[in-house]
């Protein structure tokens, strides 16, 4: 190549004055930016692009990617260059490239066609290195789907597995079994020898269970509880054979620091479709069988039987009472404050409550699940939103109000219109309303959910991703939709300084939020040490009993600016 070619290219494409001015502007941009001619030769690069390529500006001008990057990768780059030049359409593509340091990087490259001062077309491109974000997302994904003590899949992974298996079984007329397992005698060992010995025991128990389970899915789902999904039939014979192997696996004592400790297992099993046709009922019935095994003396297995469904009958009665309570205006709201890192109350979350005339206060986790199942949550959710907006509009202090949205509400096509109507009716400023959604909403139908969220954002309301880290935790959700806030689930906050895995998850989520310019709120803050840890890690805001308990809004009259005359 002629030594004068770079100069000739620059002269033909830009005047020196124009090129110097462009470089001055582009060098202020932190992302790599480049301009290529119709032969894919570099005409102009900013300093970030030069650093990315590992060469000086003069070394790169007039040369192509073939001079620096493996041919098979450049073939892809140039194919996209030609497509952009031919169609004039903007192209965004995720690419993988080995950097000068030998590390594989994940890049998002955006290319567009432009016209040079001399009339020729060129390709203008920018590069975003999302490698760290990808690594953070992968780490969060692993940490949130695996148990930190045994490295087995956890409950989140179990639910995904069961949902997928149920879908396949429904379409293919297949059957499968669920075994709920509890370690007999674990509490006594924990009390006598301490948590360190108990943890070491659980790791050895998990290893033996994994060997006995063979290819069946095994998860740790509670302190001393495990769950196995078995699909290689026929059932119940295959499940019974597995239960026998599991019980036999505990026959030998466990050697823990020279101590020979023994534990047993209690096992309950239920089968799809004979015992249940949905995941929740299947797990519940297997747990009912486990309760029977424990009641029958432990060290045995039991299969689900119809007379174990007393809890189901109780649940149905509660469902009828909930319908009556909603119709009779017996539901009400409590409000829990949210504070910024400086301790200032900046908002409240509206939380639904129900005082049963016979049973007293019913836990929300109990009756909201029932409302989700029977569809009543749609009407209840609209009432909650209306009542919360009406109340917040009356506060002298214009702090925010957060309201949870149910996945079922997203299946109603008029959600944005309903929210808009309620804002007009109540007079609440849209910017004060924060709607909280869980990852399951996006997972069900991402394109539809994203469209609905975009329409809600267009109203001026804020959107928060609730319980982040407990569901699917896909980076693509955060990249594809600009959430205003990420809420860290309280289960991680409660384990701060107790479980290194929870601490790592919180740090990863806070870092991810910082990279994506999203605010982070930690739920379940109950102690000063938790608060200080979160502040030190850069968490923007907190919510929990240490900040304030859910109470009638009158409890927080000062915080909302409502003073007695």
C-alpha positions in Angstrom: 0.0 0.0 0.0 1.3 3.4 -0.9 2.4 5.5 2.1 0.5 8.4 0.6 -2.8 6.5 0.3 -4.2 7.4 3.7 -3.6 11.1 3.0 -5.2 10.8 -0.5 -8.2 9.1 1.0 -8.6 11.7 3.7 -8.2 14.5 1.1 -10.7 13.1 -1.2 -13.3 12.4 1.5 -12.8 15.4 3.8 -10.9 18.6 3.8 -8.2 18.7 6.5 -10.1 21.3 8.4 -13.3 19.2 8.3 -11.4 16.0 9.3 -9.7 17.8 12.2 -13.0 19.3 13.4 -14.7 15.9 13.2 -12.0 14.1 15.1 -12.1 16.8 17.8 -15.8 16.2 18.3 -15.7 12.4 18.0 -12.8 12.1 20.4 -15.1 13.5 23.2 -17.4 10.5 22.7 -16.4 7.6 25.0 -17.6 4.9 22.6 -15.6 3.7 19.6 -16.8 5.5 16.4 -15.5 4.9 12.8 -16.2 6.0 9.2 -15.5 3.6 6.3 -15.6 4.2 2.6 -17.4 1.9 0.0 -14.4 -0.4 0.0 -14.7 -0.8 3.8 -11.4 1.2 4.3 -11.2 3.3 7.5 -11.6 7.1 6.7 -11.9 8.4 10.2 -11.8 7.0 13.7 -12.1 8.6 17.2 -9.5 7.9 19.9 -11.8 5.3 21.6 -11.9 3.3 18.3 -8.1 3.5 18.0 -7.7 2.2 21.6 -10.2 -0.5 20.9 -8.3 -1.7 17.8 -4.9 -1.3 19.6 -3.4 0.8 16.8 -2.8 4.5 16.1 -5.0 6.6 13.9 -2.4 6.8 11.2 -1.9 3.0 11.2 -5.6 2.4 10.7 -6.5 5.1 8.1 -6.9 3.5 4.6 -6.8 0.0 5.9 -9.6 -2.6 6.4 -10.5 -4.9 9.2 -8.7 -7.7 7.3 -5.4 -6.2 8.4 -6.2 -6.6 12.1 -9.0 -9.2 12.6 -9.4 -12.9 11.6 -10.9 -13.3 8.1 -14.0 -15.2 9.1 -15.0 -12.4 11.4 -14.3 -9.7 8.8 -16.4 -11.5 6.2 -19.4 -10.9 8.5 -18.4 -7.3 9.1 -18.1 -6.5 5.4 -21.3 -8.3 4.5 -23.2 -6.0 6.9 -21.3 -3.0 5.5 -22.5 -3.8 2.0 -26.0 -4.3 3.2 -26.1 -0.9 4.9 -24.6 0.8 1.8 -27.2 -1.0 -0.5 -30.3 -0.5 1.6 -29.6 2.7 3.5 -31.2 1.0 6.6 -29.6 1.2 10.0 -28.2 -2.1 11.2 -27.7 -3.1 14.8 -25.9 -6.4 15.5 -24.5 -8.3 18.4 -21.0 -9.5 17.6 -18.2 -11.5 19.3 -14.6 -10.5 18.7 -11.3 -11.4 20.2 -9.6 -8.2 21.5 -5.9 -7.4 21.5 -5.7 -8.9 25.0 -7.0 -12.2 23.7 -10.3 -11.9 25.5 -13.6 -12.6 23.7 -15.7 -9.4 23.8 -19.4 -9.0 23.2 -20.2 -6.0 21.1 -23.3 -4.2 19.9 -22.4 -2.5 16.6 -24.6 0.1 15.0 -24.0 1.1 11.4 -25.7 3.6 9.1 -25.2 5.0 5.6 -24.1 8.6 5.2 -22.9 10.8 2.4 -19.4 12.3 2.4 -18.7 15.9 1.3 -17.4 14.5 -2.1 -20.8 12.9 -2.7 -19.7 9.3 -2.1 -21.5 7.0 0.4 -19.8 5.8 3.6 -20.6 3.7 6.6 -20.7 5.4 9.9 -20.5 3.0 12.9 -20.4 2.9 16.7 -19.5 0.1 19.0 -20.7 -0.5 22.5 -18.8 -3.1 24.5 -21.4 -4.9 26.7 -19.0 -7.7 27.8 -19.1 -6.7 31.4 -22.9 -6.3 31.4 -23.1 -9.8 29.9 -20.8 -11.2 32.5 -22.8 -9.5 35.3 -26.0 -10.8 33.9 -24.7 -14.4 33.6 -23.4 -14.3 37.1 -26.7 -13.0 38.4 -28.5 -15.7 36.4 -26.3 -18.4 37.9 -26.4 -17.0 41.5 -30.2 -16.7 41.4 -30.9 -20.2 40.1 -28.4 -22.1 42.2 -28.1 -22.8 45.9 -24.9 -21.2 47.3 -24.3 -24.1 49.8 -24.8 -27.2 47.7 -24.5 -25.7 44.2 -27.7 -27.5 43.3 -30.4 -25.7 41.3 -32.7 -23.8 43.7 -36.5 -23.2 43.8 -36.4 -20.7 41.0 -34.7 -23.2 38.7 -37.2 -25.9 39.9 -40.2 -23.8 38.9 -38.7 -23.2 35.5 -38.1 -26.9 35.0 -41.6 -27.8 36.1 -43.2 -25.2 33.9 -41.3 -26.5 30.9 -42.0 -30.1 31.8 -45.7 -29.4 32.3 -45.9 -27.7 28.9 -44.3 -30.7 27.2 -46.4 -33.2 29.1 -49.6 -31.4 28.3 -48.9 -31.5 24.6 -47.5 -35.0 24.5 -49.7 -36.9 27.0 -46.7 -37.6 29.2 -46.6 -38.2 32.9 -44.0 -37.3 35.5 -43.6 -37.3 39.3 -42.5 -34.8 41.9 -40.7 -36.0 45.1 -40.5 -33.6 48.1 -37.7 -34.7 50.5 -36.9 -33.6 54.0 -33.7 -34.5 56.0 -34.8 -36.2 59.2 -32.8 -35.2 62.2 -31.2 -32.1 60.6 -32.5 -29.6 63.2 -31.1 -31.7 66.0 -27.7 -31.8 64.4 -27.8 -28.0 63.8 -28.8 -27.4 67.4 -26.1 -29.7 68.9 -23.1 -29.2 66.6 -23.8 -25.8 65.2 -24.5 -24.4 61.7 -21.0 -25.1 60.3 -21.3 -28.8 60.9 -25.0 -28.7 59.7 -23.9 -27.0 56.4 -21.2 -29.6 55.9 -23.7 -32.3 56.4 -26.1 -30.8 53.9 -23.4 -30.7 51.3 -22.7 -34.4 51.7 -26.4 -35.2 51.7 -26.8 -33.3 48.5 -24.0 -35.3 46.9 -25.5 -38.6 47.8 -29.0 -37.5 46.6 -27.5 -36.4 43.3 -25.8 -39.8 42.8 -29.1 -41.6 43.6 -31.2 -39.3 41.5 -29.0 -40.0 38.5 -30.4 -38.0 35.6 -33.5 -36.7 37.4 -33.7 -33.0 38.2 -32.7 -32.3 41.8 -33.0 -29.0 43.6 -32.5 -27.7 47.1 -35.7 -25.9 47.9 -35.5 -25.1 51.6 -33.2 -25.4 54.6 -33.3 -29.1 54.8 -35.6 -29.7 51.9 -34.9 -31.0 48.4 -37.2 -31.7 45.4 -36.7 -34.2 42.6 -38.6 -34.2 39.3 -38.6 -37.7 37.7 -40.0 -38.3 34.2 -38.6 -41.7 33.2 -41.6 -43.9 33.9 -43.6 -46.0 34.3 -45.1 -44.3 37.3 -45.5 -44.9 40.2 -43.0 -47.8 39.9 -40.1 -45.7 38.8 -40.7 -43.1 41.5 -40.9 -45.8 44.2 -37.7 -47.3 42.9 -36.0 -43.9 43.1 -37.4 -43.3 46.7 -35.9 -46.7 47.7 -32.5 -45.6 46.3 -32.7 -42.3 48.1 -33.5 -43.9 51.5 -30.7 -46.4 51.0 -28.3 -43.6 50.2 -28.6 -42.4 53.8 -27.8 -45.8 55.4 -24.1 -45.1 56.0 -23.1 -42.6 58.6 -21.6 -39.2 57.5 -18.1 -38.5 58.5 -17.9 -34.9 59.7 -14.6 -33.9 61.4 -14.2 -37.4 62.8 -17.8 -37.6 64.0 -20.1 -40.3 62.6 -23.5 -38.6 62.2 -26.6 -40.3 60.8 -29.7 -38.8 59.2 -32.7 -40.2 57.3 -35.2 -38.9 54.8 -38.9 -38.4 54.7 -40.3 -38.4 51.1 -43.7 -37.4 49.7 -44.6 -37.9 46.0 -47.3 -36.8 43.6 -47.8 -37.4 39.9 -49.0 -35.5 36.9 -51.7 -35.8 35.7 -53.3 -38.2 38.2 -52.8 -36.0 41.3 -52.7 -32.5 39.8 -52.6 -30.8 36.5 -50.8 -27.6 37.5 -47.4 -26.9 39.1 -48.7 -25.3 42.3 -51.2 -28.1 43.0 -48.6 -30.7 42.2 -46.0 -29.3 44.6 -48.7 -28.8 47.3 -49.9 -32.4 47.0 -46.4 -33.8 47.1 -45.8 -31.7 50.2 -49.0 -33.0 51.8 -47.7 -36.5 51.1 -44.4 -35.5 52.8 -46.2 -34.3 55.8 -47.9 -37.7 56.0 -44.5 -39.4 55.8 -43.2 -37.3 58.6 -46.3 -38.0 60.7 -45.9 -41.7 60.1 -42.6 -41.9 61.8 -40.1 -40.5 59.2 -37.6 -42.5 57.2 -40.4 -43.5 54.8 -42.1 -42.3 51.6 -45.8 -41.7 51.0 -47.8 -41.1 47.9 -50.5 -38.4 47.7 -54.0 -39.6 48.4 -57.3 -37.8 48.0 -57.9 -37.5 51.8 -54.8 -35.3 52.0 -56.5 -32.4 50.3 -58.0 -30.8 53.4 -56.0 -27.7 52.7 -57.5 -27.5 49.2 -61.0 -27.3 50.8 -59.9 -24.7 53.2 -58.5 -22.7 50.3 -61.8 -22.8 48.4 -63.7 -21.6 51.4 -61.2 -18.7 51.7 -61.8 -17.9 48.0 -65.5 -17.4 48.6 -64.8 -15.2 51.6 -62.5 -13.1 49.5 -65.2 -12.5 46.9 -67.6 -11.4 49.6 -65.0 -9.2 51.3 -64.2 -7.4 48.0 -67.9 -6.9 47.2 -68.5 -5.7 50.8 -65.6 -3.1 50.8 -63.7 -5.0 53.5 -60.3 -4.7 51.8 -58.1 -1.7 52.6 -54.6 -0.3 52.0 -51.6 0.2 54.2 -48.7 2.3 53.1 -45.0 1.6 53.6 -42.4 4.4 53.2 -39.4 4.4 50.9 -36.3 6.4 51.8 -33.4 7.7 49.8 -29.8 7.0 51.0 -29.9 10.2 53.1 -32.9 8.9 55.0 -35.5 11.2 53.5 -38.9 9.7 52.8 -39.4 10.0 49.0 -42.4 7.8 48.4 -44.7 5.1 49.6 -45.8 1.7 48.4 -49.5 0.8 48.6 -50.0 -2.6 50.1 -53.3 -4.5 50.1 -54.7 -5.8 53.4 -57.7 -8.0 54.4 -59.1 -8.4 57.9 -61.2 -11.6 57.9 -64.1 -11.4 60.3 -63.3 -14.8 61.8 -59.6 -15.4 61.1 -58.3 -11.9 61.6 -55.6 -10.5 59.3 -55.0 -12.8 56.3 -51.4 -12.8 55.0 -51.3 -11.1 51.6 -49.2 -13.9 50.1 -52.2 -16.2 50.9 -55.2 -14.3 49.6 -53.4 -12.5 46.6 -52.4 -15.9 45.3 -56.1 -17.0 45.4 -57.1 -13.8 43.6 -54.5 -14.5 40.9 -55.9 -18.0 40.4 -59.5 -17.1 40.1 -59.0 -13.8 38.2 -60.4 -11.6 40.9 -57.1 -9.8 41.0 -58.0 -7.8 37.9 -60.9 -6.0 39.6 -59.0 -5.8 42.9 -56.0 -4.4 41.1 -58.0 -1.6 39.5 -59.5 -0.7 42.9 -56.1 -0.6 44.6 -54.8 1.6 41.8 -57.7 4.0 42.1 -57.6 4.2 45.9 -53.8 4.7 46.0 -53.9 7.5 43.3 -56.9 9.2 45.1 -55.1 9.1 48.4 -51.7 10.3 47.0 -53.3 13.2 45.1 -54.5 14.6 48.5 -51.0 14.7 50.0 -49.5 18.2 50.4 -46.0 16.7 49.9 -45.7 15.5 46.3 -43.9 12.2 47.1 -44.3 9.2 44.9 -46.8 6.3 45.2 -45.9 2.8 44.1 -48.5 0.2 43.1 -48.0 -3.4 42.1 -49.4 -4.7 38.9 -50.5 -8.3 38.5 -49.5 -10.4 35.4 -53.2 -10.9 34.8 -53.7 -7.2 34.5 -51.3 -7.2 31.5 -53.6 -9.7 29.7 -56.3 -7.1 29.7 -55.9 -5.0 26.6 -57.0 -1.8 28.2 -54.5 -1.4 31.0 -52.9 1.8 29.7 -56.3 3.3 29.1 -57.4 2.3 32.6 -54.4 3.9 34.2 -54.9 7.1 32.1 -58.5 7.3 33.1 -57.7 6.9 36.8 -55.0 9.6 36.7 -57.6 12.0 35.2 -60.3 11.0 37.7 -58.0 11.4 40.8 -56.0 14.3 39.6 -52.7 12.6 40.5 -49.6 13.9 38.5 -48.4 11.0 36.3 -44.8 11.4 37.4 -45.7 10.6 41.0 -47.1 7.2 40.1 -44.7 4.2 40.0 -46.0 0.9 38.6 -44.2 -2.2 39.8 -44.0 -5.3 37.6 -42.3 -8.6 38.1 -40.1 -10.4 35.5 -42.8 -13.0 34.9 -44.8 -10.4 33.2 -42.1 -9.9 30.6 -41.4 -13.7 30.3 -45.0 -14.6 29.5 -45.1 -12.4 26.3 -42.2 -10.0 26.1 -43.3 -8.1 22.9 -46.8 -7.5 24.2 -45.7 -6.6 27.7 -43.0 -4.3 26.3 -45.7 -2.5 24.2 -48.0 -2.1 27.1 -45.1 -0.8 29.3 -44.1 1.7 26.6 -47.7 3.0 26.4 -47.7 3.4 30.2 -44.4 5.2 30.1 -45.8 7.5 27.5 -48.4 8.6 30.1 -45.5 9.9 32.2 -45.7 7.3 34.9 -42.6 5.5 36.2 -42.0 1.7 35.8 -40.1 -0.4 38.4 -38.9 -4.0 38.0 -39.9 -5.7 41.2 -38.3 -8.7 43.0 -35.3 -8.6 40.7 -33.0 -11.6 41.1 -35.7 -14.1 42.0 -37.1 -14.8 38.5 -35.7 -14.9 35.0 -33.3 -12.0 35.4 -32.6 -11.6 31.7 -30.3 -8.8 30.6 -32.3 -8.5 27.4 -35.3 -7.2 29.4 -33.2 -4.5 30.9 -31.6 -3.6 27.6 -34.9 -3.6 25.7 -37.0 -1.6 28.1 -35.8 1.4 30.0 -37.1 0.7 33.5 -36.8 3.6 35.9 -36.0 1.4 38.9 -34.9 -2.1 39.9 -36.1 -3.4 43.2 -33.8 -6.0 44.9 -35.8 -8.7 46.5 -35.9 -8.8 50.3 -34.7 -12.4 50.5 -31.2 -11.2 49.5 -31.2 -8.2 51.9 -32.1 -10.4 54.8 -29.1 -12.6 54.2 -26.6 -9.7 54.0 -23.5 -10.6 56.1 -24.9 -14.1 56.6 -24.6 -15.5 53.1 -21.8 -14.4 50.8 -23.8 -15.4 47.8 -26.6 -12.9 48.7 -24.0 -10.2 49.2 -22.5 -10.9 45.8 -25.9 -10.8 44.1 -26.7 -7.4 45.6 -23.3 -6.0 44.5 -23.9 -7.4 41.0 -27.4 -5.9 40.7 -26.3 -2.5 42.0 -23.4 -2.5 39.5 -25.8 -3.5 36.7 -28.2 -0.7 37.7 -25.3 1.8 37.7 -24.2 0.7 34.2 -27.7 1.0 32.9 -28.4 4.3 34.7 -31.4 2.8 36.6 -32.2 3.6 40.3 -31.9 0.7 42.7 -34.2 0.1 45.7 -33.6 -2.6 48.3 -36.6 -4.2 50.0 -36.7 -5.8 53.4 -34.2 -3.4 55.2 -34.7 -4.3 58.9 -31.4 -3.4 60.6 -28.9 -0.5 60.7 -26.1 -2.8 59.5 -28.2 -3.8 56.4 -28.8 -0.1 55.7 -25.2 0.9 56.1 -24.0 -2.0 53.8 -26.5 -1.0 51.1 -25.5 2.7 51.3 -21.8 1.7 51.1 -22.5 -0.4 48.0 -24.2 2.6 46.3 -27.9 1.6 46.6 -30.1 4.6 45.9 -33.1 3.9 48.2 -34.4 1.5 50.7 -37.7 0.1 52.0 -38.4 -2.1 55.0 -39.3 -2.2 58.7 -36.2 -0.2 59.6 -37.5 2.6 57.4 -41.1 2.1 58.4 -43.8 -0.6 58.7 -46.8 -0.8 56.5 -49.5 1.3 58.3 -52.6 3.4 57.7 -51.5 6.6 56.0 -52.4 8.6 59.1 -49.4 7.1 60.8 -47.2 9.0 58.3 -49.1 12.4 58.4 -45.9 14.3 58.9 -44.1 12.6 56.0 -46.9 13.5 53.6 -47.3 17.0 54.9 -50.7 16.5 56.5 -50.6 18.3 59.8 -53.4 18.8 62.3 -54.8 22.3 62.4 
